[in-house]
Amino acid sequence: MRSARVVLAVVTASLLVLAACSSKTPPNLMNIRSETDGPDEFAILPPKPLAMPESLTALPEPTPGGENRTDQHPMDDALVALGGKPNTTGKVAAADVSLYNYANREGITPGIRQTLATEDYDFRRAHNGRVLERMVGQNVYFKAYRDYALDQYAELLKWRARGVQTPAAPPPGAISANAIK
């Protein structure tokens, strides 16, 4: 009889501890942004190196508080690296009009980012992990989206088997069917 009471007390205490660990906060799967008040080390961009221009008379007028020649433009640099041209006018470049029209052929959905964020929040709330995962702060992001993940190597091998050229992917000898298992 005494051992039954001890077991009941341990079970009750365990349930109380688990109940105390529950939280009403939204599921936090990936901590991409810092929650601290310190500086964001990814927001700091070192300036481009100083270089002597070909002609000192060709330099633009100084603009206090404005841009200068050593300022970084990571989005423009990424466009150039991908073979594009940075858009400085704010309009669609003449060479990209057909691509822009094709991308918008089905129309655009206003507020799509907010809609997707809401749907993602609801999905993560429904797939928030097991009790022990939440207790120890286990990241369940990849488990929640496992069914939607694309196996990039299997996909690459499938397209190569069909004869599609994949110049941006690793060379054919670098990936084998055994490497993806």
Buried (B, 14 or more C-beta within 10 A) or exposed (E): EEEEEEEEEEEEEEEEEEEEEEEEEEBEBEEEEEEEEEEEEEEEEEEEEEEEEEEEEEEEEEEEEEEEEEEEBEEBEEBEEEEEEEEEEEEEBEEBEEEEEEEEEEEEEEEEEEEEEEEBEEBBEEBBBEEEEBEEEEEBBEBBBEEEEEEEBEEBBEEBEEEEEEEEBEEEEEBEEEEEE
